[in-house]
Amino acid sequence: MHPLKTLTLLAAAAFTICAVTSLQAASQTESISSEDFVEEASAKGVAEIETAKLALEKSQNEAVKGFAQMMIDDHRRANQQLAELAKSKDLEVSDDAELINQAKALVLKLRSEDSFDKAYMNNQVVAHRETIELFRRAVNVDDEELASFARETLPKLEQHLQRAEQLNGQLPEE
């Protein structure tokens, strides 16, 4: 498959999986409700974990595999923290079963990619930019504990983006 077509497919799938349609029109200064933040952040975390599992299985590149394992570990930890916070506030996280099914649809499309590593890392750059935007908006959320979670998580997400961009730049286009 042509790399541009792969990028387009991944970008579209990432938007669907991460439920970021509402974020496209939003600026970083717009506020977000606690409910929306919890739902969107948990959805993004599940999508990260599921695509990273595929990368561990499919990639032959040790750096990409290392990045994928970091995504699983870090996003699992963050999702657990967020779920505990949400539960204490009677907020609902995204439905894992539905999200996993959406992620699996993306996984099936990626399985046949010849340039899997490049497609995965392109997806990671896009997904982390969107997630950082969400967390920057959540710093001003109406709940101080959720705002604190967003502030504390942002540096790790920024590190993920930096590493994703670095790895993506090192991989061949095809």
Backbone as CSV, one residue per row, in Angstrom:
resi,resn,N_x,N_y,N_z,CA_x,CA_y,CA_z,C_x,C_y,C_z
1,MET,0.851,-1.177,0.000,0.000,0.000,0.000,0.893,1.235,0.000
2,HIS,0.509,2.246,-0.692,1.260,3.494,-0.793,1.317,4.175,0.576
3,PRO,2.492,4.729,0.966,2.624,5.338,2.296,1.608,6.441,2.567
4,LEU,1.292,7.255,1.562,0.329,8.339,1.780,-1.056,7.776,2.072
5,LYS,-1.411,6.714,1.372,-2.700,6.070,1.620,-2.720,5.471,3.026
6,THR,-1.599,4.903,3.437,-1.477,4.347,4.782,-1.662,5.433,5.825
7,LEU,-1.001,6.561,5.621,-1.119,7.676,6.569,-2.555,8.161,6.658
8,THR,-3.196,8.276,5.521,-4.579,8.739,5.504,-5.478,7.764,6.248
9,LEU,-5.301,6.487,5.994,-6.084,5.460,6.670,-5.857,5.495,8.174
10,LEU,-4.612,5.602,8.584,-4.300,5.632,10.012,-4.861,6.873,10.682
11,ALA,-4.732,7.999,10.022,-5.253,9.236,10.611,-6.762,9.138,10.797
12,ALA,-7.444,8.614,9.797,-8.901,8.478,9.901,-9.279,7.499,11.013
13,ALA,-8.570,6.396,11.091,-8.864,5.406,12.137,-8.564,5.957,13.522
14,ALA,-7.467,6.685,13.637,-7.117,7.265,14.941,-8.193,8.239,15.389
15,PHE,-8.706,9.022,14.457,-9.771,9.970,14.812,-10.996,9.215,15.310
16,THR,-11.344,8.129,14.631,-12.517,7.356,15.025,-12.300,6.703,16.378
17,ILE,-11.205,6.019,16.533,-10.929,5.301,17.773,-10.853,6.245,18.957
18,CYS,-10.216,7.350,18.768,-9.976,8.266,19.885,-11.107,9.250,20.115
19,ALA,-12.121,9.212,19.281,-13.288,10.097,19.437,-12.880,11.554,19.526
20,VAL,-12.055,11.998,18.576,-11.540,13.356,18.639,-12.257,14.312,17.705
21,THR,-13.333,13.866,17.099,-14.047,14.740,16.181,-14.399,16.052,16.851
22,SER,-14.811,15.966,18.092,-15.185,17.191,18.806,-13.985,18.082,19.081
23,LEU,-12.802,17.522,19.112,-11.610,18.318,19.394,-11.121,19.093,18.173
24,GLN,-11.477,18.650,16.984,-10.961,19.293,15.789,-11.337,20.763,15.734
25,ALA,-12.533,21.099,16.178,-12.988,22.481,16.119,-12.607,23.264,17.367
26,ALA,-12.097,22.577,18.357,-11.803,23.242,19.629,-10.390,23.800,19.641
27,SER,-10.245,24.918,20.287,-8.901,25.458,20.478,-8.398,25.010,21.833
28,GLN,-7.101,25.164,22.060,-6.520,24.729,23.320,-7.060,25.522,24.498
29,THR,-7.561,26.707,24.271,-8.036,27.531,25.375,-9.469,27.203,25.773
30,GLU,-10.186,26.435,24.959,-11.553,26.066,25.309,-11.533,25.124,26.498
31,SER,-12.531,25.267,27.336,-12.611,24.374,28.485,-13.242,23.058,28.064
32,ILE,-13.110,22.092,28.933,-13.697,20.781,28.701,-14.307,20.342,30.023
33,SER,-15.399,19.633,29.956,-16.034,19.158,31.184,-15.258,17.964,31.736
34,SER,-15.427,17.718,33.007,-14.795,16.558,33.643,-15.232,15.272,32.956
35,GLU,-16.522,15.182,32.667,-17.068,13.980,32.035,-16.434,13.727,30.672
36,ASP,-16.360,14.780,29.850,-15.779,14.630,28.516,-14.296,14.287,28.589
37,PHE,-13.586,14.922,29.516,-12.157,14.633,29.656,-11.945,13.165,30.022
38,VAL,-12.659,12.682,31.015,-12.496,11.293,31.457,-12.815,10.332,30.318
39,GLU,-13.899,10.577,29.609,-14.288,9.686,28.516,-13.255,9.701,27.389
40,GLU,-12.838,10.891,26.960,-11.897,10.986,25.844,-10.509,10.490,26.223
41,ALA,-10.045,10.835,27.415,-8.715,10.401,27.840,-8.660,8.882,27.997
42,SER,-9.703,8.295,28.552,-9.708,6.836,28.710,-9.779,6.143,27.350
43,ALA,-10.522,6.701,26.417,-10.603,6.130,25.068,-9.242,6.159,24.387
44,LYS,-8.554,7.269,24.504,-7.230,7.387,23.893,-6.255,6.396,24.517
45,GLY,-6.346,6.223,25.827,-5.457,5.282,26.501,-5.660,3.853,26.032
46,VAL,-6.909,3.440,25.906,-7.215,2.087,25.431,-6.698,1.903,24.005
47,ALA,-6.914,2.890,23.155,-6.449,2.799,21.767,-4.930,2.676,21.716
48,GLU,-4.227,3.434,22.556,-2.761,3.351,22.606,-2.306,1.944,22.971
49,ILE,-2.926,1.374,23.974,-2.533,0.044,24.446,-2.784,-1.006,23.369
50,GLU,-3.938,-0.958,22.739,-4.283,-1.973,21.736,-3.381,-1.889,20.503
51,THR,-3.103,-0.687,20.024,-2.221,-0.577,18.853,-0.785,-0.941,19.224
52,ALA,-0.385,-0.651,20.463,0.965,-1.015,20.906,1.125,-2.531,20.992
53,LYS,0.080,-3.224,21.402,0.136,-4.694,21.440,0.402,-5.250,20.044
54,LEU,-0.249,-4.668,19.050,-0.017,-5.099,17.674,1.426,-4.821,17.266
55,ALA,1.945,-3.665,17.657,3.323,-3.316,17.302,4.304,-4.320,17.902
56,LEU,4.058,-4.759,19.121,4.936,-5.770,19.724,4.915,-7.062,18.920
57,GLU,3.762,-7.399,18.397,3.607,-8.631,17.630,4.173,-8.504,16.214
58,LYS,3.951,-7.372,15.575,4.207,-7.222,14.140,5.590,-6.645,13.810
59,SER,6.087,-5.748,14.639,7.324,-5.041,14.309,8.555,-5.939,14.431
60,GLN,9.513,-5.691,13.561,10.816,-6.347,13.633,11.880,-5.373,14.135
61,ASN,11.469,-4.133,14.381,12.383,-3.070,14.792,12.387,-2.986,16.320
62,GLU,13.553,-3.184,16.930,13.640,-3.204,18.396,13.279,-1.857,19.017
63,ALA,13.615,-0.756,18.356,13.268,0.568,18.888,11.751,0.769,18.883
64,VAL,11.102,0.333,17.823,9.639,0.433,17.740,9.002,-0.459,18.802
65,LYS,9.535,-1.659,18.983,9.011,-2.557,20.019,9.198,-1.954,21.411
66,GLY,10.343,-1.334,21.639,10.588,-0.686,22.927,9.608,0.447,23.171
67,PHE,9.344,1.223,22.132,8.370,2.312,22.233,6.986,1.737,22.537
68,ALA,6.617,0.678,21.839,5.301,0.061,22.040,5.151,-0.443,23.477
69,GLN,6.191,-1.066,24.011,6.116,-1.550,25.396,5.974,-0.382,26.366
70,MET,6.672,0.716,26.094,6.538,1.913,26.925,5.102,2.435,26.863
71,MET,4.476,2.398,25.672,3.088,2.844,25.541,2.163,1.971,26.390
72,ILE,2.364,0.677,26.342,1.525,-0.233,27.127,1.685,0.058,28.613
73,ASP,2.919,0.127,29.071,3.178,0.341,30.500,2.654,1.691,30.977
74,ASP,3.008,2.752,30.271,2.641,4.104,30.711,1.142,4.362,30.600
75,HIS,0.538,3.929,29.504,-0.891,4.192,29.322,-1.750,3.292,30.212
76,ARG,-1.288,2.100,30.497,-2.007,1.240,31.439,-2.013,1.897,32.826
77,ARG,-0.855,2.391,33.233,-0.732,3.061,34.533,-1.631,4.299,34.587
78,ALA,-1.575,5.122,33.551,-2.389,6.344,33.514,-3.878,6.002,33.492
79,ASN,-4.255,4.978,32.726,-5.669,4.577,32.673,-6.162,4.091,34.031
80,GLN,-5.307,3.385,34.765,-5.694,2.921,36.098,-5.914,4.106,37.035
81,GLN,-4.998,5.070,36.991,-5.152,6.271,37.821,-6.435,7.009,37.463
82,LEU,-6.660,7.183,36.172,-7.845,7.901,35.716,-9.119,7.156,36.116
83,ALA,-9.118,5.839,35.995,-10.296,5.047,36.367,-10.596,5.188,37.859
84,GLU,-9.559,5.193,38.683,-9.760,5.367,40.127,-10.327,6.746,40.437
85,LEU,-9.763,7.771,39.796,-10.283,9.131,39.981,-11.736,9.219,39.530
86,ALA,-12.010,8.674,38.367,-13.370,8.730,37.814,-14.357,8.031,38.746
87,LYS,-13.979,6.876,39.244,-14.865,6.120,40.137,-15.172,6.931,41.393
88,SER,-14.169,7.605,41.937,-14.378,8.390,43.156,-15.304,9.578,42.919
89,LYS,-15.499,9.946,41.662,-16.336,11.096,41.311,-17.612,10.678,40.575
90,ASP,-17.875,9.392,40.549,-19.041,8.853,39.839,-19.053,9.249,38.362
91,LEU,-17.887,9.249,37.745,-17.760,9.517,36.312,-17.447,8.200,35.609
92,GLU,-17.882,8.092,34.365,-17.682,6.859,33.614,-16.516,6.993,32.646
93,VAL,-15.681,5.961,32.624,-14.637,5.887,31.607,-15.248,5.255,30.367
94,SER,-14.554,5.365,29.248,-15.060,4.784,28.002,-15.204,3.279,28.134
95,ASP,-16.137,2.741,27.396,-16.408,1.310,27.397,-15.272,0.573,26.692
96,ASP,-14.476,-0.155,27.462,-13.325,-0.868,26.910,-13.711,-1.829,25.792
97,ALA,-14.789,-2.543,25.950,-15.174,-3.540,24.945,-15.407,-2.886,23.587
98,GLU,-16.136,-1.788,23.580,-16.404,-1.087,22.318,-15.112,-0.540,21.719
99,LEU,-14.271,0.051,22.564,-13.018,0.623,22.075,-12.072,-0.450,21.559
100,ILE,-12.016,-1.562,22.247,-11.144,-2.648,21.805,-11.609,-3.171,20.449
101,ASN,-12.905,-3.261,20.242,-13.422,-3.681,18.934,-13.024,-2.692,17.846
102,GLN,-13.088,-1.389,18.143,-12.675,-0.378,17.165,-11.177,-0.487,16.896
103,ALA,-10.396,-0.682,17.948,-8.950,-0.814,17.779,-8.624,-2.060,16.963
104,LYS,-9.371,-3.140,17.192,-9.129,-4.365,16.432,-9.413,-4.161,14.950
105,ALA,-10.386,-3.332,14.624,-10.662,-3.026,13.217,-9.453,-2.336,12.595
106,LEU,-8.846,-1.403,13.333,-7.631,-0.742,12.858,-6.505,-1.760,12.731
107,VAL,-6.384,-2.634,13.712,-5.342,-3.650,13.711,-5.447,-4.527,12.468
108,LEU,-6.654,-4.931,12.106,-6.834,-5.769,10.923,-6.364,-5.052,9.665
109,LYS,-6.592,-3.748,9.598,-6.138,-2.978,8.440,-4.619,-2.874,8.426
110,LEU,-4.010,-2.765,9.600,-2.560,-2.604,9.675,-1.800,-3.906,9.455
111,ARG,-2.418,-5.021,9.747,-1.722,-6.304,9.684,-1.062,-6.559,8.333
112,SER,-1.665,-6.090,7.273,-1.128,-6.378,5.951,-0.176,-5.299,5.441
113,GLU,0.071,-4.294,6.240,0.951,-3.212,5.805,2.397,-3.694,5.696
114,ASP,3.015,-3.448,4.542,4.428,-3.769,4.375,5.289,-2.830,5.213
115,SER,4.852,-1.598,5.313,5.612,-0.597,6.059,4.951,-0.365,7.420
116,PHE,4.733,-1.455,8.160,4.020,-1.373,9.432,4.659,-0.375,10.392
117,ASP,5.972,-0.453,10.564,6.630,0.404,11.554,6.382,1.878,11.267
118,LYS,6.501,2.267,10.015,6.281,3.668,9.648,4.819,4.048,9.881
119,ALA,3.907,3.170,9.505,2.481,3.450,9.703,2.169,3.591,11.193
120,TYR,2.706,2.699,12.009,2.471,2.750,13.452,3.041,4.037,14.048
121,MET,4.251,4.387,13.682,4.872,5.578,14.270,4.189,6.854,13.777
122,ASN,3.749,6.889,12.522,2.963,8.040,12.051,1.700,8.182,12.894
123,ASN,1.041,7.067,13.145,-0.161,7.054,13.972,0.146,7.574,15.373
124,GLN,1.280,7.192,15.924,1.647,7.623,17.272,1.887,9.129,17.356
125,VAL,2.499,9.690,16.339,2.719,11.143,16.316,1.373,11.864,16.318
126,VAL,0.480,11.460,15.426,-0.845,12.092,15.336,-1.612,11.914,16.646
127,ALA,-1.653,10.698,17.147,-2.420,10.405,18.366,-1.892,11.181,19.565
128,HIS,-0.576,11.298,19.688,-0.027,12.016,20.843,-0.225,13.524,20.728
129,ARG,-0.185,14.056,19.543,-0.495,15.492,19.395,-1.921,15.772,19.856
130,GLU,-2.844,14.914,19.461,-4.248,15.091,19.851,-4.435,14.907,21.354
131,THR,-3.763,13.932,21.914,-3.884,13.672,23.347,-3.302,14.820,24.156
132,ILE,-2.186,15.365,23.715,-1.588,16.515,24.406,-2.544,17.697,24.373
133,GLU,-3.189,17.931,23.240,-4.173,19.018,23.148,-5.294,18.801,24.165
134,LEU,-5.796,17.577,24.247,-6.853,17.251,25.205,-6.393,17.517,26.639
135,PHE,-5.211,17.065,26.992,-4.721,17.224,28.361,-4.408,18.682,28.683
136,ARG,-3.976,19.450,27.708,-3.765,20.889,27.944,-5.086,21.578,28.254
137,ARG,-6.131,21.183,27.566,-7.455,21.744,27.854,-7.934,21.298,29.233
138,ALA,-7.596,20.085,29.622,-8.069,19.532,30.893,-7.374,20.142,32.102
139,VAL,-6.274,20.823,31.897,-5.598,21.498,33.010,-6.551,22.494,33.671
140,ASN,-7.510,22.999,32.911,-8.483,23.969,33.430,-9.852,23.355,33.701
141,VAL,-9.915,22.033,33.785,-11.192,21.367,34.036,-11.724,21.787,35.410
142,ASP,-13.032,21.665,35.574,-13.682,22.158,36.795,-13.378,21.342,38.053
143,ASP,-12.754,20.209,37.932,-12.408,19.372,39.079,-10.895,19.435,39.308
144,GLU,-10.480,19.871,40.484,-9.053,20.083,40.751,-8.240,18.791,40.690
145,GLU,-8.792,17.682,41.138,-8.043,16.421,41.084,-7.821,15.971,39.640
146,LEU,-8.817,16.136,38.798,-8.655,15.794,37.381,-7.687,16.759,36.701
147,ALA,-7.771,18.042,37.056,-6.839,19.031,36.504,-5.411,18.683,36.910
148,SER,-5.226,18.266,38.148,-3.909,17.869,38.637,-3.403,16.632,37.889
149,PHE,-4.286,15.670,37.661,-3.927,14.482,36.889,-3.457,14.891,35.490
150,ALA,-4.182,15.806,34.868,-3.809,16.275,33.527,-2.439,16.951,33.561
151,ARG,-2.219,17.822,34.538,-0.923,18.522,34.660,0.224,17.538,34.868
152,GLU,0.003,16.550,35.719,1.054,15.576,36.032,1.329,14.625,34.871
153,THR,0.336,14.366,34.049,0.475,13.419,32.941,1.059,14.074,31.688
154,LEU,0.843,15.372,31.531,1.300,16.078,30.323,2.781,15.877,30.005
155,PRO,3.703,16.019,30.961,5.121,15.849,30.611,5.435,14.471,30.025
156,LYS,4.798,13.432,30.536,5.015,12.080,30.012,4.488,11.977,28.578
157,LEU,3.328,12.562,28.315,2.775,12.557,26.956,3.675,13.323,25.996
158,GLU,4.232,14.434,26.466,5.150,15.218,25.630,6.420,14.430,25.337
159,GLN,6.895,13.648,26.315,8.047,12.771,26.078,7.700,11.704,25.045
160,HIS,6.505,11.152,25.143,6.064,10.150,24.163,6.066,10.747,22.756
161,LEU,5.521,11.960,22.622,5.479,12.609,21.311,6.886,12.836,20.777
162,GLN,7.761,13.335,21.629,9.143,13.597,21.202,9.807,12.304,20.717
163,ARG,9.631,11.222,21.457,10.226,9.942,21.071,9.575,9.405,19.791
164,ALA,8.260,9.549,19.668,7.562,9.090,18.463,8.061,9.849,17.235
165,GLU,8.215,11.158,17.360,8.724,11.958,16.236,10.147,11.546,15.882
166,GLN,10.956,11.301,16.903,12.342,10.886,16.669,12.389,9.545,15.932
167,LEU,11.665,8.567,16.431,11.642,7.249,15.777,11.058,7.331,14.376
168,ASN,9.987,8.078,14.230,9.341,8.223,12.932,10.311,8.810,11.907
169,GLY,11.106,9.763,12.338,12.081,10.386,11.447,13.207,9.450,11.044
170,GLN,13.460,8.433,11.849,14.545,7.488,11.563,14.114,6.338,10.656
171,LEU,12.814,6.148,10.520,12.312,5.025,9.721,12.211,5.413,8.248
172,PRO,12.482,4.467,7.360,12.340,4.754,5.929,10.874,4.973,5.569
173,GLU,10.648,5.724,4.512,9.280,6.030,4.070,8.537,4.785,3.610
174,GLU,9.227,3.813,3.061,8.546,2.574,2.627,9.275,1.375,3.135
